[in-house]
Amino acid sequence: MSDPFKHHSSGLDSPALGALAVTPSDGIDLATAIRAVTIGGGGTLAFVGADGAIHTTGDLPAGTYALRASRIRATGTSATDITGWI
């Protein structure tokens, strides 16, 4: 299949280029940094942001959220069924 967009640059507001299942970990970075996350089961998210700092959200309902992260941490994350968007 041809890709008519292959010569266009991707910005943060562009559609995702791919997805990956996320297993929260306190010590292992994601294979690729993500630009957004979908959680199937609501809860909190703790993540390492683009600034290298650890951030923790309040309780979130199931849904998709724009955030840049290199790691979703196990400690502080209670959300489930997590997908990262690249």
Secondary structure as the mmCIF struct_conf table of DSSP 4:
data_model
#
loop_
_struct_conf.conf_type_id
_struct_conf.id
_struct_conf.beg_label_comp_id
_struct_conf.beg_label_asym_id
_struct_conf.beg_label_seq_id
_struct_conf.end_label_comp_id
_struct_conf.end_label_asym_id
_struct_conf.end_label_seq_id
TURN_TY1_P TURN_TY1_P1 PRO A 4 HIS A 7
BEND BEND1 HIS A 8 HIS A 8
HELX_LH_PP_P HELX_LH_PP_P1 SER A 9 SER A 10
TURN_TY1_P TURN_TY1_P2 LEU A 12 ASP A 13
BEND BEND2 SER A 14 SER A 14
HELX_LH_PP_P HELX_LH_PP_P2 PRO A 15 ALA A 16
BEND BEND3 LEU A 17 LEU A 17
STRN STRN1 ALA A 19 ALA A 21
BEND BEND4 ASP A 26 GLY A 27
BEND BEND5 ALA A 31 THR A 32
STRN STRN2 ILE A 34 GLY A 41
STRN STRN3 GLY A 43 GLY A 43
STRN STRN4 ALA A 46 GLY A 49
TURN_TY1_P TURN_TY1_P3 ALA A 50 ASP A 51
BEND BEND6 GLY A 52 GLY A 52
STRN STRN5 ILE A 54 THR A 56
STRN STRN6 LEU A 60 LEU A 60
BEND BEND7 ALA A 62 ALA A 62
STRN STRN7 GLY A 63 ARG A 73
BEND BEND8 ALA A 74 ALA A 74
TURN_TY1_P TURN_TY1_P4 THR A 75 GLY A 76
STRN STRN8 THR A 80 TRP A 85
#
